[in-house]
Amino acid sequence: MSQSLKNTQMEVLQVYKYILFSTATRTTAPEIHLHFLTNDTCRVKVNWFSSVVQLGGGVKWPGKASVDKEGFIRLHLDKMKEGNWSVPFKQLLGNKNYSTEIPRTWKTTVIRRQQLNYDSCLLTIQHNEPVYNHIGTGRHITIHQKVKGLMRRYQYTPVPFLPLKSLNDPNPVPGNWFSTKNNIYLFVKSYPNGTLSKWLCEQDVGDEITVSNPQGTFDVSLLRNATEVYFFAGGTGLAPVLSLSVWLLQTTRDVSIKLFFFNREERDIVWKKEMNKMANDFKNFKVEYILSRPKSEKWSGRKGRINLDMLKDIVEPFHPNKPECNNRFFGICGQVTFTITLWRNLTTELGYPANKVYRFLGQ
């Protein structure tokens, strides 16, 4: 039995064991929110549409949510008690007891902590409430936390599933664009002057962290016509570009991806083994590690900070009459100086159009 939610294209399909919400959002970056207020009543928001829906019976949490590259959504929820409901659902439109307004922040709990190297860790956090907020590829969340008496805020882009395979994660999420759990994976580096980053790296299983709803202006449609993609990442700036690399490898065939990962020394490189495996498994993905101060004399890769000469050695200047130049896309994420320097060199010195170069600066 299938019914439609009023004033929306969302379909609700009931079968004996589960209930399925589905809709075509017609966007590559849909906003999806599902929050269970009780085991049979949930707040649903898909892009501009929001409602409170009462189901014909209780469902189990967590559910399974998937979003494909065309923006088609499926929300799968197993019934607490198998059987056919005579009335699958009803909308509580205009009911003062159930607001459709979504909270801006949520409490989460650390359910796993892994040390990646001497100053970086991977935190797996999970919502304390039965809520699913879709974090689109390239989007971020903001940590809101009071540390040393002051409220601190910082943006983090969750890391994708692929590098976590070898880490034996019990509940993996296959890419930010397709989720089966409401877990969020955060790559955190403890910076010497970073009050919040130090605090986060000290958190362990059971500790509580406050996070925002998904945010960000990045839309994967920017990559629609790209055949060559260059990603430049410094430190934790790896998170969004790695997320995008995984998304491209899983959804697009005819694209060449080159990821340049900048660090101070060899011990700062995280997931080198996993990214090398990605390069081995996917012939259209290449990764290069660049160190500003390598400790080992055996280091044979590029050395130094990013500058115009190094950039010219990586990519040619823009030529409007060359199809390959028009089909290039650049993504940059790292500390502000790193990001701005690269952006200026690519747009001003090498002449690439600004809409071909995206800066991840928490916007």
C-alpha positions in Angstrom: 0.0 0.0 0.0 1.5 3.4 -1.1 0.3 6.9 -0.2 1.6 10.4 -0.7 2.3 13.0 1.9 0.1 16.0 1.3 1.8 19.0 -0.5 4.9 17.0 -1.4 6.1 14.3 -3.8 7.0 12.0 -1.0 5.6 8.5 -1.2 5.0 6.2 1.8 5.0 2.5 1.1 3.9 0.0 3.7 4.9 -3.7 3.6 4.5 -6.4 6.2 7.9 -5.9 7.9 8.8 -2.2 7.2 7.7 1.2 6.0 9.5 3.1 3.3 9.5 6.9 2.7 10.8 7.9 -0.8 11.0 11.0 -2.9 12.9 12.5 -5.9 14.3 15.8 -4.5 15.5 17.0 -8.0 18.7 18.3 -6.4 22.2 16.9 -5.9 22.4 18.4 -2.4 19.1 17.6 -0.7 18.4 18.7 2.9 17.0 15.7 4.7 15.9 15.5 8.4 14.1 12.7 10.2 13.5 13.0 14.0 11.4 10.6 16.0 9.6 12.3 18.8 8.0 9.0 19.8 8.4 5.5 18.4 5.5 6.2 16.0 5.7 10.0 15.5 8.4 11.7 13.5 9.3 15.1 12.2 10.2 14.9 8.5 11.9 17.6 6.4 13.0 17.3 2.8 14.3 20.5 1.3 11.5 23.1 1.7 8.8 20.6 2.9 8.4 19.8 6.6 5.7 17.9 8.4 5.0 15.8 11.5 3.8 12.3 10.6 2.1 9.8 12.9 2.6 6.2 11.7 0.2 3.4 12.1 2.5 1.7 14.6 5.9 1.9 16.2 9.2 1.5 14.3 12.7 0.5 15.2 15.6 3.0 15.3 18.1 3.4 13.7 16.6 3.2 10.2 18.3 3.1 6.9 18.5 6.2 4.7 20.0 6.4 1.2 20.5 9.3 -1.2 21.7 8.5 -4.7 23.7 10.8 -7.0 20.5 12.2 -8.5 19.0 13.1 -5.1 16.5 10.3 -4.9 15.8 9.6 -1.2 14.7 6.4 0.5 14.1 6.1 4.3 13.6 2.5 5.4 12.2 1.8 8.9 11.6 -1.7 10.3 8.3 -2.1 12.2 8.5 -2.9 15.9 5.7 -5.5 15.3 5.3 -7.0 11.9 1.9 -6.7 10.3 -0.2 -4.5 8.0 -1.4 -1.2 9.5 -4.9 -0.3 8.5 -3.9 3.3 8.3 -0.1 3.6 7.4 0.2 7.2 8.6 -1.5 10.5 9.1 -0.1 14.0 9.0 -0.4 16.1 12.1 -0.8 19.4 10.2 -1.5 22.4 12.4 -1.1 20.4 15.6 0.3 22.7 18.3 1.7 19.9 20.3 4.2 18.9 17.4 6.3 21.7 16.0 7.9 21.2 12.5 10.8 23.5 13.5 14.1 21.7 13.6 16.6 22.4 16.5 19.8 24.1 15.4 22.1 21.9 17.5 22.1 18.4 18.8 23.8 16.5 21.6 26.0 13.6 20.5 28.1 11.0 22.3 31.5 9.6 21.4 31.1 5.9 20.8 34.6 5.3 19.5 38.0 7.0 19.6 41.0 6.0 17.5 44.4 7.6 17.6 45.7 8.1 14.0 49.1 9.4 14.8 50.8 11.5 17.6 48.4 14.4 17.4 45.4 13.3 15.4 42.4 11.1 16.2 39.2 9.8 14.6 36.1 10.3 16.7 32.9 8.4 15.9 30.0 10.2 17.4 26.3 9.4 17.4 23.2 11.4 18.1 21.7 11.0 21.5 18.2 11.2 20.1 16.7 9.2 17.2 17.5 11.7 14.5 19.0 11.4 11.0 20.4 14.6 9.4 21.8 13.9 6.0 25.3 15.4 5.6 25.7 15.9 1.9 29.1 15.3 0.2 31.3 18.3 0.8 29.1 19.7 3.6 30.1 20.2 7.2 28.8 20.5 10.8 29.8 23.0 13.4 31.0 21.9 16.9 29.5 24.1 19.6 31.3 23.6 22.8 32.1 25.5 26.0 35.8 25.1 26.8 37.7 27.0 29.5 34.6 29.1 30.2 34.2 30.3 26.6 31.9 29.1 23.8 34.0 27.7 21.0 32.8 26.9 17.4 34.6 25.2 14.6 33.6 23.5 11.3 34.4 19.9 10.6 33.6 17.9 7.5 32.9 14.2 8.3 35.3 11.8 6.6 33.9 9.1 4.3 33.7 5.4 4.6 36.4 4.1 2.3 39.5 4.9 4.4 37.8 3.3 7.4 37.5 -0.2 5.9 40.9 -1.3 7.2 40.1 0.2 10.6 37.6 -2.6 11.2 34.7 -0.2 11.9 31.7 -2.3 13.0 29.1 0.1 11.6 30.6 1.7 8.4 28.9 4.4 6.5 29.5 3.9 2.7 30.1 7.5 1.8 28.5 10.7 3.2 26.0 10.6 0.4 24.6 7.2 1.4 24.1 6.4 5.1 22.9 3.4 6.9 23.7 4.6 10.5 23.4 7.9 12.2 27.1 7.8 13.1 29.4 10.8 12.2 33.2 10.3 11.7 35.4 13.3 12.6 39.1 13.6 11.8 40.5 15.9 14.4 44.1 17.3 14.7 45.2 18.8 17.9 46.9 22.1 17.0 49.2 23.9 19.5 47.0 27.0 19.6 43.7 25.2 19.0 41.7 25.2 22.2 38.8 23.3 20.7 40.9 20.9 18.7 42.9 20.0 21.9 39.7 19.5 23.8 38.2 17.3 21.1 41.3 15.1 21.0 41.0 14.5 24.7 37.4 13.2 24.4 36.7 9.5 24.8 33.9 7.0 24.7 30.9 8.3 26.6 31.8 12.0 26.4 29.2 14.4 25.0 29.7 16.8 22.0 27.2 19.4 20.7 26.9 19.6 16.9 24.9 21.7 14.5 22.7 20.7 11.6 24.5 20.1 8.3 25.8 23.3 6.7 27.7 24.5 3.7 27.4 26.0 0.2 29.2 23.3 -1.7 27.0 21.5 -4.2 28.3 18.4 -6.1 26.7 19.8 -9.3 29.8 22.0 -9.5 31.6 18.8 -10.6 29.0 17.9 -13.3 31.1 18.7 -16.3 34.6 18.0 -14.8 36.8 15.4 -16.4 39.9 16.4 -14.5 39.7 17.2 -10.7 42.6 18.5 -8.7 42.3 18.5 -4.9 44.8 20.3 -2.6 44.6 19.5 1.1 46.6 20.6 4.1 46.3 18.7 7.5 42.6 18.2 8.4 41.7 19.8 5.1 41.9 16.3 3.8 38.4 15.6 5.1 36.2 17.3 2.5 38.4 16.5 -0.5 38.7 12.9 0.5 34.9 12.8 0.9 34.5 14.2 -2.6 37.1 11.8 -4.0 35.2 8.8 -2.6 31.9 10.2 -4.0 33.4 10.7 -7.5 34.9 7.2 -7.5 31.6 5.7 -6.5 29.4 7.7 -8.8 31.4 8.8 -11.8 33.5 6.8 -14.3 35.0 9.4 -16.7 36.9 11.6 -14.3 40.6 11.9 -13.4 41.3 12.7 -9.7 44.6 14.0 -8.4 44.9 14.7 -4.7 47.9 16.6 -3.3 48.2 16.2 0.4 50.4 18.7 2.2 52.0 18.1 5.7 55.0 19.2 7.7 56.7 15.8 8.0 56.1 12.1 7.3 54.6 11.3 10.7 51.8 13.9 10.0 50.4 11.9 7.1 47.3 10.0 8.0 45.6 7.2 6.0 48.6 6.9 3.7 48.1 3.2 3.4 44.4 3.5 2.7 44.8 6.3 0.1 47.6 4.3 -1.6 45.2 1.4 -1.8 42.5 3.7 -3.3 45.1 4.7 -6.0 45.8 1.0 -6.6 42.1 0.0 -6.8 41.1 3.0 -8.9 43.3 3.9 -11.9 41.7 7.3 -12.3 42.7 8.3 -8.7 46.2 9.5 -7.9 47.6 10.9 -4.6 50.8 12.7 -4.0 52.3 13.6 -0.5 54.2 16.9 -0.2 56.2 17.8 2.9 57.3 21.2 4.0 60.0 19.9 6.5 60.7 16.2 5.9 62.9 14.7 8.7 64.1 11.7 6.6 66.9 12.2 4.0 65.2 9.3 2.2 62.2 11.4 1.3 62.0 11.5 -2.5 58.7 13.4 -2.9 58.2 17.1 -3.4 59.4 19.4 -0.6 58.4 22.9 0.5 55.2 24.9 0.9 52.8 25.5 -2.0 53.9 28.4 -4.2 53.4 29.5 -7.8 56.4 27.6 -9.2 55.2 24.3 -7.6 51.7 24.9 -8.8 52.9 25.5 -12.4 54.7 22.2 -12.3 51.4 20.5 -11.3 49.0 22.1 -13.7 49.3 24.3 -16.8 47.9 27.8 -17.0 44.3 28.2 -18.3 43.8 28.3 -22.0 40.2 29.0 -23.1 40.6 27.2 -26.4 41.7 24.0 -24.7 38.8 21.7 -23.8 40.8 20.0 -21.0 41.3 23.4 -19.3 37.6 24.2 -19.4 36.8 20.8 -17.9 39.1 21.1 -14.9 37.9 21.6 -11.3 39.9 22.6 -8.3 39.0 22.0 -4.6 41.2 23.5 -1.8 41.0 23.0 1.9 43.5 23.7 4.7 44.6 26.5 6.9 43.4 29.9 5.7 46.8 31.1 4.4 47.3 27.9 2.5 43.8 28.0 1.0 43.8 31.7 0.0 47.3 31.5 -1.5 46.3 28.5 -3.7 43.1 30.2 -4.8 44.8 33.4 -5.8 47.5 31.6 -7.7 45.0 29.5 -9.6 42.6 32.3 -10.4 44.9 35.3 -10.8 48.3 33.9 -11.9 47.1 30.8 -13.8 43.9 32.4 -15.0 41.3 29.7 -14.1 37.7 31.0 -13.8 36.6 31.5 -10.2 33.7 29.1 -10.7 36.2 26.3 -11.4 38.0 26.8 -8.0 36.2 26.1 -4.7 37.6 27.1 -1.3 36.4 25.2 1.7 36.5 28.0 4.3 33.5 26.9 6.4 31.1 28.9 4.3 
